[in-house]
């Protein structure tokens, strides 16, 4: 799983680099507040992907 996590972090870094030029706020949120477990951790909200998927 270490290779998968490495590739994931590499992909995130590429996406972050691209988004620095475009949707900075959104991608900053995605890169910084979404961790490996898949939880959204915004500074104010406190929802996670499991709650989002249960809503949908």
mmCIF file as Biopython writes it, N, C-alpha, C and O atoms, coordinates in Angstrom:
data_model
#
loop_
_atom_site.group_PDB
_atom_site.id
_atom_site.type_symbol
_atom_site.label_atom_id
_atom_site.label_alt_id
_atom_site.label_comp_id
_atom_site.label_asym_id
_atom_site.label_entity_id
_atom_site.label_seq_id
_atom_site.pdbx_PDB_ins_code
_atom_site.Cartn_x
_atom_site.Cartn_y
_atom_site.Cartn_z
_atom_site.occupancy
_atom_site.B_iso_or_equiv
_atom_site.auth_seq_id
_atom_site.auth_asym_id
_atom_site.pdbx_PDB_model_num
ATOM 1   N N  . UNK A ? 1  ? 0.831   -1.214 0.000   1.0 0.0 1  A 1 
ATOM 2   C CA . UNK A ? 1  ? 0.000   0.000  0.000   1.0 0.0 1  A 1 
ATOM 3   C C  . UNK A ? 1  ? 0.863   1.261  0.000   1.0 0.0 1  A 1 
ATOM 4   O O  . UNK A ? 1  ? 0.376   2.348  -0.309  1.0 0.0 1  A 1 
ATOM 5   N N  . UNK A ? 2  ? 2.112   1.120  0.338   1.0 0.0 2  A 1 
ATOM 6   C CA . UNK A ? 2  ? 2.989   2.286  0.394   1.0 0.0 2  A 1 
ATOM 7   C C  . UNK A ? 2  ? 3.167   2.893  -0.997  1.0 0.0 2  A 1 
ATOM 8   O O  . UNK A ? 2  ? 3.243   4.113  -1.138  1.0 0.0 2  A 1 
ATOM 9   N N  . UNK A ? 3  ? 3.233   2.036  -2.031  1.0 0.0 3  A 1 
ATOM 10  C CA . UNK A ? 3  ? 3.370   2.528  -3.402  1.0 0.0 3  A 1 
ATOM 11  C C  . UNK A ? 3  ? 2.123   3.287  -3.819  1.0 0.0 3  A 1 
ATOM 12  O O  . UNK A ? 3  ? 2.211   4.317  -4.488  1.0 0.0 3  A 1 
ATOM 13  N N  . UNK A ? 4  ? 0.965   2.781  -3.427  1.0 0.0 4  A 1 
ATOM 14  C CA . UNK A ? 4  ? -0.296  3.430  -3.768  1.0 0.0 4  A 1 
ATOM 15  C C  . UNK A ? 4  ? -0.405  4.792  -3.099  1.0 0.0 4  A 1 
ATOM 16  O O  . UNK A ? 4  ? -0.840  5.767  -3.711  1.0 0.0 4  A 1 
ATOM 17  N N  . UNK A ? 5  ? -0.004  4.843  -1.833  1.0 0.0 5  A 1 
ATOM 18  C CA . UNK A ? 5  ? -0.052  6.111  -1.106  1.0 0.0 5  A 1 
ATOM 19  C C  . UNK A ? 5  ? 0.948   7.107  -1.675  1.0 0.0 5  A 1 
ATOM 20  O O  . UNK A ? 5  ? 0.678   8.307  -1.717  1.0 0.0 5  A 1 
ATOM 21  N N  . UNK A ? 6  ? 2.090   6.617  -2.110  1.0 0.0 6  A 1 
ATOM 22  C CA . UNK A ? 6  ? 3.089   7.485  -2.719  1.0 0.0 6  A 1 
ATOM 23  C C  . UNK A ? 6  ? 2.569   8.060  -4.028  1.0 0.0 6  A 1 
ATOM 24  O O  . UNK A ? 6  ? 2.706   9.255  -4.288  1.0 0.0 6  A 1 
ATOM 25  N N  . UNK A ? 7  ? 1.974   7.207  -4.848  1.0 0.0 7  A 1 
ATOM 26  C CA . UNK A ? 7  ? 1.402   7.653  -6.119  1.0 0.0 7  A 1 
ATOM 27  C C  . UNK A ? 7  ? 0.260   8.630  -5.880  1.0 0.0 7  A 1 
ATOM 28  O O  . UNK A ? 7  ? 0.093   9.592  -6.631  1.0 0.0 7  A 1 
ATOM 29  N N  . UNK A ? 8  ? -0.528  8.384  -4.832  1.0 0.0 8  A 1 
ATOM 30  C CA . UNK A ? 8  ? -1.639  9.260  -4.501  1.0 0.0 8  A 1 
ATOM 31  C C  . UNK A ? 8  ? -1.136  10.644 -4.106  1.0 0.0 8  A 1 
ATOM 32  O O  . UNK A ? 8  ? -1.665  11.655 -4.567  1.0 0.0 8  A 1 
ATOM 33  N N  . UNK A ? 9  ? -0.123  10.688 -3.262  1.0 0.0 9  A 1 
ATOM 34  C CA . UNK A ? 9  ? 0.426   11.964 -2.820  1.0 0.0 9  A 1 
ATOM 35  C C  . UNK A ? 9  ? 1.083   12.706 -3.989  1.0 0.0 9  A 1 
ATOM 36  O O  . UNK A ? 9  ? 1.040   13.935 -4.058  1.0 0.0 9  A 1 
ATOM 37  N N  . UNK A ? 10 ? 1.692   11.945 -4.906  1.0 0.0 10 A 1 
ATOM 38  C CA . UNK A ? 10 ? 2.299   12.540 -6.094  1.0 0.0 10 A 1 
ATOM 39  C C  . UNK A ? 10 ? 1.237   13.157 -6.986  1.0 0.0 10 A 1 
ATOM 40  O O  . UNK A ? 10 ? 1.415   14.255 -7.512  1.0 0.0 10 A 1 
ATOM 41  N N  . UNK A ? 11 ? 0.122   12.437 -7.156  1.0 0.0 11 A 1 
ATOM 42  C CA . UNK A ? 11 ? -0.978  12.943 -7.966  1.0 0.0 11 A 1 
ATOM 43  C C  . UNK A ? 11 ? -1.577  14.190 -7.338  1.0 0.0 11 A 1 
ATOM 44  O O  . UNK A ? 11 ? -1.895  15.153 -8.036  1.0 0.0 11 A 1 
ATOM 45  N N  . UNK A ? 12 ? -1.730  14.173 -6.024  1.0 0.0 12 A 1 
ATOM 46  C CA . UNK A ? 12 ? -2.256  15.333 -5.304  1.0 0.0 12 A 1 
ATOM 47  C C  . UNK A ? 12 ? -1.353  16.548 -5.485  1.0 0.0 12 A 1 
ATOM 48  O O  . UNK A ? 12 ? -1.835  17.670 -5.638  1.0 0.0 12 A 1 
ATOM 49  N N  . UNK A ? 13 ? -0.040  16.320 -5.466  1.0 0.0 13 A 1 
ATOM 50  C CA . UNK A ? 13 ? 0.894   17.426 -5.639  1.0 0.0 13 A 1 
ATOM 51  C C  . UNK A ? 13 ? 0.793   18.028 -7.035  1.0 0.0 13 A 1 
ATOM 52  O O  . UNK A ? 13 ? 0.909   19.242 -7.199  1.0 0.0 13 A 1 
ATOM 53  N N  . UNK A ? 14 ? 0.575   17.179 -8.046  1.0 0.0 14 A 1 
ATOM 54  C CA . UNK A ? 14 ? 0.400   17.656 -9.421  1.0 0.0 14 A 1 
ATOM 55  C C  . UNK A ? 14 ? -0.885  18.465 -9.547  1.0 0.0 14 A 1 
ATOM 56  O O  . UNK A ? 14 ? -0.899  19.551 -10.125 1.0 0.0 14 A 1 
ATOM 57  N N  . UNK A ? 15 ? -1.961  17.917 -8.995  1.0 0.0 15 A 1 
ATOM 58  C CA . UNK A ? 15 ? -3.250  18.613 -9.043  1.0 0.0 15 A 1 
ATOM 59  C C  . UNK A ? 15 ? -3.167  19.951 -8.318  1.0 0.0 15 A 1 
ATOM 60  O O  . UNK A ? 15 ? -3.715  20.954 -8.774  1.0 0.0 15 A 1 
ATOM 61  N N  . UNK A ? 16 ? -2.473  19.951 -7.181  1.0 0.0 16 A 1 
ATOM 62  C CA . UNK A ? 16 ? -2.291  21.178 -6.414  1.0 0.0 16 A 1 
ATOM 63  C C  . UNK A ? 16 ? -1.510  22.208 -7.222  1.0 0.0 16 A 1 
ATOM 64  O O  . UNK A ? 16 ? -1.846  23.393 -7.213  1.0 0.0 16 A 1 
ATOM 65  N N  . UNK A ? 17 ? -0.468  21.758 -7.919  1.0 0.0 17 A 1 
ATOM 66  C CA . UNK A ? 17 ? 0.351   22.664 -8.722  1.0 0.0 17 A 1 
ATOM 67  C C  . UNK A ? 17 ? -0.464  23.277 -9.857  1.0 0.0 17 A 1 
ATOM 68  O O  . UNK A ? 17 ? -0.332  24.464 -10.156 1.0 0.0 17 A 1 
ATOM 69  N N  . UNK A ? 18 ? -1.313  22.455 -10.490 1.0 0.0 18 A 1 
ATOM 70  C CA . UNK A ? 18 ? -2.161  22.946 -11.576 1.0 0.0 18 A 1 
ATOM 71  C C  . UNK A ? 18 ? -3.175  23.950 -11.039 1.0 0.0 18 A 1 
ATOM 72  O O  . UNK A ? 18 ? -3.432  24.984 -11.656 1.0 0.0 18 A 1 
ATOM 73  N N  . UNK A ? 19 ? -3.743  23.631 -9.888  1.0 0.0 19 A 1 
ATOM 74  C CA . UNK A ? 19 ? -4.825  24.451 -9.362  1.0 0.0 19 A 1 
ATOM 75  C C  . UNK A ? 19 ? -4.335  25.752 -8.752  1.0 0.0 19 A 1 
ATOM 76  O O  . UNK A ? 19 ? -5.129  26.660 -8.504  1.0 0.0 19 A 1 
ATOM 77  N N  . UNK A ? 20 ? -3.034  25.850 -8.508  1.0 0.0 20 A 1 
ATOM 78  C CA . UNK A ? 20 ? -2.486  27.121 -8.033  1.0 0.0 20 A 1 
ATOM 79  C C  . UNK A ? 20 ? -2.741  28.225 -9.053  1.0 0.0 20 A 1 
ATOM 80  O O  . UNK A ? 20 ? -2.824  29.403 -8.705  1.0 0.0 20 A 1 
ATOM 81  N N  . UNK A ? 21 ? -2.864  27.825 -10.323 1.0 0.0 21 A 1 
ATOM 82  C CA . UNK A ? 21 ? -3.051  28.793 -11.395 1.0 0.0 21 A 1 
ATOM 83  C C  . UNK A ? 21 ? -4.535  29.028 -11.696 1.0 0.0 21 A 1 
ATOM 84  O O  . UNK A ? 21 ? -4.881  29.978 -12.399 1.0 0.0 21 A 1 
ATOM 85  N N  . UNK A ? 22 ? -5.413  28.165 -11.167 1.0 0.0 22 A 1 
ATOM 86  C CA . UNK A ? 22 ? -6.821  28.258 -11.550 1.0 0.0 22 A 1 
ATOM 87  C C  . UNK A ? 22 ? -7.733  28.388 -10.335 1.0 0.0 22 A 1 
ATOM 88  O O  . UNK A ? 22 ? -7.891  29.479 -9.787  1.0 0.0 22 A 1 
ATOM 89  N N  . UNK A ? 23 ? -8.326  27.292 -9.919  1.0 0.0 23 A 1 
ATOM 90  C CA . UNK A ? 23 ? -9.273  27.338 -8.811  1.0 0.0 23 A 1 
ATOM 91  C C  . UNK A ? 23 ? -8.520  27.173 -7.503  1.0 0.0 23 A 1 
ATOM 92  O O  . UNK A ? 23 ? -8.552  26.113 -6.877  1.0 0.0 23 A 1 
ATOM 93  N N  . UNK A ? 24 ? -7.839  28.249 -7.098  1.0 0.0 24 A 1 
ATOM 94  C CA . UNK A ? 24 ? -6.939  28.137 -5.957  1.0 0.0 24 A 1 
ATOM 95  C C  . UNK A ? 24 ? -7.692  27.782 -4.681  1.0 0.0 24 A 1 
ATOM 96  O O  . UNK A ? 24 ? -7.276  26.886 -3.946  1.0 0.0 24 A 1 
ATOM 97  N N  . UNK A ? 25 ? -8.776  28.463 -4.416  1.0 0.0 25 A 1 
ATOM 98  C CA . UNK A ? 25 ? -9.480  28.271 -3.148  1.0 0.0 25 A 1 
ATOM 99  C C  . UNK A ? 25 ? -10.028 26.854 -3.020  1.0 0.0 25 A 1 
ATOM 100 O O  . UNK A ? 25 ? -9.875  26.210 -1.983  1.0 0.0 25 A 1 
ATOM 101 N N  . UNK A ? 26 ? -10.663 26.382 -4.078  1.0 0.0 26 A 1 
ATOM 102 C CA . UNK A ? 26 ? -11.267 25.053 -4.049  1.0 0.0 26 A 1 
ATOM 103 C C  . UNK A ? 26 ? -10.211 23.970 -3.911  1.0 0.0 26 A 1 
ATOM 104 O O  . UNK A ? 26 ? -10.347 23.062 -3.091  1.0 0.0 26 A 1 
ATOM 105 N N  . UNK A ? 27 ? -9.167  24.065 -4.705  1.0 0.0 27 A 1 
ATOM 106 C CA . UNK A ? 27 ? -8.134  23.036 -4.677  1.0 0.0 27 A 1 
ATOM 107 C C  . UNK A ? 27 ? -7.309  23.102 -3.395  1.0 0.0 27 A 1 
ATOM 108 O O  . UNK A ? 27 ? -6.817  22.081 -2.915  1.0 0.0 27 A 1 
ATOM 109 N N  . UNK A ? 28 ? -7.161  24.301 -2.846  1.0 0.0 28 A 1 
ATOM 110 C CA . UNK A ? 28 ? -6.498  24.423 -1.554  1.0 0.0 28 A 1 
ATOM 111 C C  . UNK A ? 28 ? -7.292  23.672 -0.502  1.0 0.0 28 A 1 
ATOM 112 O O  . UNK A ? 28 ? -6.731  22.965 0.335   1.0 0.0 28 A 1 
ATOM 113 N N  . UNK A ? 29 ? -8.610  23.837 -0.557  1.0 0.0 29 A 1 
ATOM 114 C CA . UNK A ? 29 ? -9.489  23.111 0.354   1.0 0.0 29 A 1 
ATOM 115 C C  . UNK A ? 29 ? -9.336  21.607 0.170   1.0 0.0 29 A 1 
ATOM 116 O O  . UNK A ? 29 ? -9.191  20.865 1.142   1.0 0.0 29 A 1 
ATOM 117 N N  . UNK A ? 30 ? -9.370  21.162 -1.089  1.0 0.0 30 A 1 
ATOM 118 C CA . UNK A ? 30 ? -9.306  19.737 -1.375  1.0 0.0 30 A 1 
ATOM 119 C C  . UNK A ? 30 ? -7.975  19.133 -0.942  1.0 0.0 30 A 1 
ATOM 120 O O  . UNK A ? 30 ? -7.943  18.073 -0.318  1.0 0.0 30 A 1 
ATOM 121 N N  . UNK A ? 31 ? -6.885  19.803 -1.271  1.0 0.0 31 A 1 
ATOM 122 C CA . UNK A ? 31 ? -5.565  19.248 -0.983  1.0 0.0 31 A 1 
ATOM 123 C C  . UNK A ? 31 ? -5.266  19.254 0.517   1.0 0.0 31 A 1 
ATOM 124 O O  . UNK A ? 31 ? -4.744  18.281 1.060   1.0 0.0 31 A 1 
ATOM 125 N N  . UNK A ? 32 ? -5.599  20.352 1.170   1.0 0.0 32 A 1 
ATOM 126 C CA . UNK A ? 32 ? -5.200  20.493 2.575   1.0 0.0 32 A 1 
ATOM 127 C C  . UNK A ? 32 ? -6.124  19.741 3.521   1.0 0.0 32 A 1 
ATOM 128 O O  . UNK A ? 32 ? -5.664  19.128 4.485   1.0 0.0 32 A 1 
ATOM 129 N N  . UNK A ? 33 ? -7.443  19.786 3.248   1.0 0.0 33 A 1 
ATOM 130 C CA . UNK A ? 33 ? -8.399  19.291 4.222   1.0 0.0 33 A 1 
ATOM 131 C C  . UNK A ? 33 ? -8.922  17.893 3.946   1.0 0.0 33 A 1 
ATOM 132 O O  . UNK A ? 33 ? -9.672  17.343 4.752   1.0 0.0 33 A 1 
ATOM 133 N N  . UNK A ? 34 ? -8.537  17.310 2.815   1.0 0.0 34 A 1 
ATOM 134 C CA . UNK A ? 34 ? -8.932  15.929 2.566   1.0 0.0 34 A 1 
ATOM 135 C C  . UNK A ? 34 ? -7.721  15.045 2.826   1.0 0.0 34 A 1 
ATOM 136 O O  . UNK A ? 34 ? -6.706  15.161 2.139   1.0 0.0 34 A 1 
ATOM 137 N N  . UNK A ? 35 ? -7.824  14.165 3.811   1.0 0.0 35 A 1 
ATOM 138 C CA . UNK A ? 35 ? -6.692  13.331 4.165   1.0 0.0 35 A 1 
ATOM 139 C C  . UNK A ? 35 ? -6.817  11.945 3.544   1.0 0.0 35 A 1 
ATOM 140 O O  . UNK A ? 35 ? -7.752  11.690 2.785   1.0 0.0 35 A 1 
ATOM 141 N N  . UNK A ? 36 ? -5.896  11.058 3.856   1.0 0.0 36 A 1 
ATOM 142 C CA . UNK A ? 36 ? -5.813  9.755  3.207   1.0 0.0 36 A 1 
ATOM 143 C C  . UNK A ? 36 ? -7.039  8.896  3.512   1.0 0.0 36 A 1 
ATOM 144 O O  . UNK A ? 36 ? -7.472  8.105  2.674   1.0 0.0 36 A 1 
ATOM 145 N N  . UNK A ? 37 ? -7.594  9.054  4.709   1.0 0.0 37 A 1 
ATOM 146 C CA . UNK A ? 37 ? -8.759  8.255  5.075   1.0 0.0 37 A 1 
ATOM 147 C C  . UNK A ? 37 ? -10.008 8.679  4.314   1.0 0.0 37 A 1 
ATOM 148 O O  . UNK A ? 37 ? -11.002 7.952  4.299   1.0 0.0 37 A 1 
ATOM 149 N N  . UNK A ? 38 ? -9.966  9.850  3.682   1.0 0.0 38 A 1 
ATOM 150 C CA . UNK A ? 38 ? -11.100 10.294 2.895   1.0 0.0 38 A 1 
ATOM 151 C C  . UNK A ? 38 ? -12.066 11.180 3.661   1.0 0.0 38 A 1 
ATOM 152 O O  . UNK A ? 38 ? -13.228 11.318 3.280   1.0 0.0 38 A 1 
ATOM 153 N N  . UNK A ? 39 ? -11.585 11.779 4.737   1.0 0.0 39 A 1 
ATOM 154 C CA . UNK A ? 39 ? -12.445 12.666 5.496   1.0 0.0 39 A 1 
ATOM 155 C C  . UNK A ? 39 ? -12.256 14.109 5.048   1.0 0.0 39 A 1 
ATOM 156 O O  . UNK A ? 39 ? -11.130 14.566 4.847   1.0 0.0 39 A 1 
ATOM 157 N N  . UNK A ? 40 ? -13.370 14.823 4.893   1.0 0.0 40 A 1 
ATOM 158 C CA . UNK A ? 40 ? -13.293 16.262 4.720   1.0 0.0 40 A 1 
ATOM 159 C C  . UNK A ? 40 ? -13.133 16.900 6.098   1.0 0.0 40 A 1 
ATOM 160 O O  . UNK A ? 40 ? -13.913 16.626 7.010   1.0 0.0 40 A 1 
ATOM 161 N N  . UNK A ? 41 ? -12.127 17.745 6.242   1.0 0.0 41 A 1 
ATOM 162 C CA . UNK A ? 41 ? -11.929 18.438 7.508   1.0 0.0 41 A 1 
ATOM 163 C C  . UNK A ? 41 ? -11.765 19.937 7.279   1.0 0.0 41 A 1 
ATOM 164 O O  . UNK A ? 41 ? -10.682 20.480 7.497   1.0 0.0 41 A 1 
ATOM 165 N N  . UNK A ? 42 ? -12.822 20.606 6.844   1.0 0.0 42 A 1 
ATOM 166 C CA . UNK A ? 42 ? -12.754 22.056 6.689   1.0 0.0 42 A 1 
ATOM 167 C C  . UNK A ? 42 ? -12.711 22.738 8.048   1.0 0.0 42 A 1 
ATOM 168 O O  . UNK A ? 42 ? -13.110 22.133 9.042   1.0 0.0 42 A 1 
ATOM 169 N N  . UNK A ? 43 ? -12.242 23.973 8.122   1.0 0.0 43 A 1 
ATOM 170 C CA . UNK A ? 43 ? -12.059 24.650 9.399   1.0 0.0 43 A 1 
ATOM 171 C C  . UNK A ? 43 ? -13.363 24.888 10.148  1.0 0.0 43 A 1 
ATOM 172 O O  . UNK A ? 43 ? -13.354 24.988 11.375  1.0 0.0 43 A 1 
ATOM 173 N N  . UNK A ? 44 ? -14.473 24.979 9.444   1.0 0.0 44 A 1 
ATOM 174 C CA . UNK A ? 44 ? -15.726 25.366 10.093  1.0 0.0 44 A 1 
ATOM 175 C C  . UNK A ? 44 ? -16.787 24.274 10.074  1.0 0.0 44 A 1 
ATOM 176 O O  . UNK A ? 44 ? -17.578 24.181 11.013  1.0 0.0 44 A 1 
ATOM 177 N N  . UNK A ? 45 ? -16.828 23.453 9.046   1.0 0.0 45 A 1 
ATOM 178 C CA . UNK A ? 45 ? -17.988 22.597 8.851   1.0 0.0 45 A 1 
ATOM 179 C C  . UNK A ? 45 ? -17.948 21.356 9.723   1.0 0.0 45 A 1 
ATOM 180 O O  . UNK A ? 45 ? -18.706 21.260 10.688  1.0 0.0 45 A 1 
ATOM 181 N N  . UNK A ? 46 ? -17.081 20.400 9.406   1.0 0.0 46 A 1 
ATOM 182 C CA . UNK A ? 46 ? -16.989 19.202 10.218  1.0 0.0 46 A 1 
ATOM 183 C C  . UNK A ? 46 ? -17.760 18.034 9.631   1.0 0.0 46 A 1 
ATOM 184 O O  . UNK A ? 46 ? -18.119 17.103 10.353  1.0 0.0 46 A 1 
ATOM 185 N N  . UNK A ? 47 ? -18.021 18.072 8.310   1.0 0.0 47 A 1 
ATOM 186 C CA . UNK A ? 47 ? -18.660 16.932 7.663   1.0 0.0 47 A 1 
ATOM 187 C C  . UNK A ? 47 ? -17.587 16.037 7.063   1.0 0.0 47 A 1 
ATOM 188 O O  . UNK A ? 47 ? -16.460 16.483 6.851   1.0 0.0 47 A 1 
ATOM 189 N N  . UNK A ? 48 ? -17.916 14.795 6.790   1.0 0.0 48 A 1 
ATOM 190 C CA . UNK A ? 48 ? -16.960 13.907 6.142   1.0 0.0 48 A 1 
ATOM 191 C C  . UNK A ? 48 ? -17.597 13.230 4.937   1.0 0.0 48 A 1 
ATOM 192 O O  . UNK A ? 48 ? -18.799 13.363 4.706   1.0 0.0 48 A 1 
ATOM 193 N N  . UNK A ? 49 ? -16.789 12.506 4.172   1.0 0.0 49 A 1 
ATOM 194 C CA . UNK A ? 49 ? -17.270 11.910 2.935   1.0 0.0 49 A 1 
ATOM 195 C C  . UNK A ? 49 ? -18.321 10.848 3.191   1.0 0.0 49 A 1 
ATOM 196 O O  . UNK A ? 49 ? -19.183 10.609 2.345   1.0 0.0 49 A 1 
ATOM 197 N N  . UNK A ? 50 ? -18.258 10.209 4.347   1.0 0.0 50 A 1 
ATOM 198 C CA . UNK A ? 50 ? -19.242 9.179  4.663   1.0 0.0 50 A 1 
ATOM 199 C C  . UNK A ? 50 ? -20.615 9.797  4.877   1.0 0.0 50 A 1 
ATOM 200 O O  . UNK A ? 50 ? -21.628 9.224  4.475   1.0 0.0 50 A 1 
ATOM 201 N N  . UNK A ? 51 ? -20.651 10.970 5.513   1.0 0.0 51 A 1 
ATOM 202 C CA . UNK A ? 51 ? -21.920 11.659 5.669   1.0 0.0 51 A 1 
ATOM 203 C C  . UNK A ? 51 ? -22.448 12.154 4.325   1.0 0.0 51 A 1 
ATOM 204 O O  . UNK A ? 51 ? -23.653 12.123 4.076   1.0 0.0 51 A 1 
ATOM 205 N N  . UNK A ? 52 ? -21.545 12.607 3.467   1.0 0.0 52 A 1 
ATOM 206 C CA . UNK A ? 52 ? -21.942 13.083 2.154   1.0 0.0 52 A 1 
ATOM 207 C C  . UNK A ? 52 ? -22.536 11.956 1.314   1.0 0.0 52 A 1 
ATOM 208 O O  . UNK A ? 52 ? -23.561 12.134 0.656   1.0 0.0 52 A 1 
ATOM 209 N N  . UNK A ? 53 ? -21.887 10.800 1.344   1.0 0.0 53 A 1 
ATOM 210 C CA . UNK A ? 53 ? -22.380 9.672  0.563   1.0 0.0 53 A 1 
ATOM 211 C C  . UNK A ? 53 ? -23.694 9.153  1.125   1.0 0.0 53 A 1 
ATOM 212 O O  . UNK A ? 53 ? -24.537 8.663  0.373   1.0 0.0 53 A 1 
ATOM 213 N N  . UNK A ? 54 ? -23.882 9.253  2.442   1.0 0.0 54 A 1 
ATOM 214 C CA . UNK A ? 54 ? -25.142 8.814  3.037   1.0 0.0 54 A 1 
ATOM 215 C C  . UNK A ? 54 ? -26.271 9.777  2.678   1.0 0.0 54 A 1 
ATOM 216 O O  . UNK A ? 54 ? -27.427 9.368  2.569   1.0 0.0 54 A 1 
ATOM 217 N N  . UNK A ? 55 ? -25.935 11.062 2.494   1.0 0.0 55 A 1 
ATOM 218 C CA . UNK A ? 55 ? -26.940 12.030 2.063   1.0 0.0 55 A 1 
ATOM 219 C C  . UNK A ? 55 ? -27.385 11.740 0.634   1.0 0.0 55 A 1 
ATOM 220 O O  . UNK A ? 55 ? -28.572 11.808 0.316   1.0 0.0 55 A 1 
ATOM 221 N N  . UNK A ? 56 ? -26.408 11.413 -0.230  1.0 0.0 56 A 1 
ATOM 222 C CA . UNK A ? 56 ? -26.717 11.147 -1.635  1.0 0.0 56 A 1 
ATOM 223 C C  . UNK A ? 56 ? -27.245 9.724  -1.760  1.0 0.0 56 A 1 
ATOM 224 O O  . UNK A ? 56 ? -27.571 9.280  -2.861  1.0 0.0 56 A 1 
#
